[in-house]
Amino acid sequence: MTHHTGAPAPSNAGAFRVVANSSPMPEAEREAALANLAFGTQFTDHMAHITWTRDGGWDDYRVEPYGPLTLDPAAAVLHYAQEIFEGLKAYRWADGSVWLFRPDDNAGRFNRSARRMALPELPVEDFLASVTSLLAVDHPWVPRVEESSLYLRPFMFASEAFLGVRPANVIEYLLIASPVGPYFAGGVKPVSIWVAQGFHRAGIGGTGAAKCGGNYAASLLPQQQAYDKGCQQVLFLDAREDKFLEELGGMNVFVVRSDGTVETPRLTGTILEGITRASVIQMLEDQNVTVVLRDITADEVVAGVESGEVAEVFACGTAAVVTPVGRLVSPDFDVTIGGGQAGDVTMRIRKALTDIQYGRVEDPYGWMRRVV
Ligand SMILES: *Cc1c(COP(=O)(O)O)cnc(C)c1O
């Protein structure tokens, strides 16, 4: 992935001053919380925060106590959704050290999202410094339990109090952190997927390739319909022809053919460029697996599942890593993939990726960056 480090306004690239939380969670309570983790419900004692103004650029770099923000009711984000975010994890290795996975790629993507949403770019070094500065104080929150991690959520939004429609002149960048357990309590289980009917995630020229809250808002109703059909996830097809696989609400999708070839939709501008997706492609290619990036119709996947030519389907993203798909459902079909069991290719790539992330094997790619 390419990195864009330019900022339209000068960066002050200051060190983050630390305003310590005067009542952090007591250690015993924190350790109890870390022993019993859900996803995204618990937050660390601090957050990183930088404010941008059109005249002054990025300023006031601080790590401050985690807590509610004061926001003017006219803050532009509440009306026009000028907002982007990222998601990455800090992993605790067996020796106690703490590592990030390809954080420069999150920083680069954050700036591509920023450009699409007319938000200021945040210099890559500032993005990375926000992560290391927060972890410098909150690293005890990185869990030690197997397959758990500290989920990091950088985000940026328009805080200016102004109801006119234009890019805001006051912007907040924040980084919060949430300890998370294994995404699947009780082991990895294949998920059932509902193919969205009459709804699309993104159109040509829209915001599909930007990691912005608006895409998620648009996915909630179809996601609700997926739940109503007994499925855990929704799969979106392309908006132009309503035929081609794009992605899930927050994960990219892969198809494993019975001859061992792996396919995934090519990037079209309407699909989010997952860092997990790019990593999976590279690792498979290095194992001499043929990976084909192309337009894939839902119909051919369903026919392939029925004929046996499609052996596995999986989804991937930072939160759930690699997730087997066991069933595809729509009003026109209901097919079970691989007997509803997780496939070998899926579980092998999942293990290969998490082995690197948790330092259980050598990282031949230089993807891991030590922070503590
Ligand atoms: C974040 C995200 C992904 C996965 O990206 P990763 O970098 O692998 O975490 C996929 N699709 C959407 C819509 C996303 O927002």
The ligand as an SDF file (V2000), in Angstrom:
LIG
                    3D

 15 15  0  0  0  0  0  0  0  0999 V2000
  -12.0840   -2.2180    8.3550 C   0  0  0  0  0  0  0  0  0  0  0  0
  -12.8750   -2.8790    7.3060 C   0  0  0  0  0  0  0  0  0  0  0  0
  -12.4780   -4.0830    6.7010 C   0  0  0  0  0  0  0  0  0  0  0  0
  -11.2800   -4.8750    7.1410 C   0  0  0  0  0  0  0  0  0  0  0  0
  -10.0970   -4.1640    7.0770 O   0  0  0  0  0  0  0  0  0  0  0  0
   -8.8310   -4.6360    7.9250 P   0  0  0  0  0  0  0  0  0  0  0  0
   -7.7940   -3.6360    7.5950 O   0  0  0  0  0  0  0  0  0  0  0  0
   -8.4970   -5.9910    7.4540 O   0  0  0  0  0  0  0  0  0  0  0  0
   -9.2630   -4.6280    9.3450 O   0  0  0  0  0  0  0  0  0  0  0  0
  -13.2530   -4.5910    5.6740 C   0  0  0  0  0  0  0  0  0  0  0  0
  -14.3750   -3.9660    5.2810 N   0  0  0  0  0  0  0  0  0  0  0  0
  -14.7950   -2.8270    5.8460 C   0  0  0  0  0  0  0  0  0  0  0  0
  -16.0470   -2.2020    5.3630 C   0  0  0  0  0  0  0  0  0  0  0  0
  -14.0680   -2.2410    6.8720 C   0  0  0  0  0  0  0  0  0  0  0  0
  -14.5120   -1.1140    7.4320 O   0  0  0  0  0  0  0  0  0  0  0  0
  1  2  1  0
  2  3  1  0
  2 14  2  0
  3  4  1  0
  3 10  2  0
  4  5  1  0
  5  6  1  0
  6  7  2  0
  6  8  1  0
  6  9  1  0
 10 11  1  0
 11 12  2  0
 12 13  1  0
 12 14  1  0
 14 15  1  0
M  END
$$$$
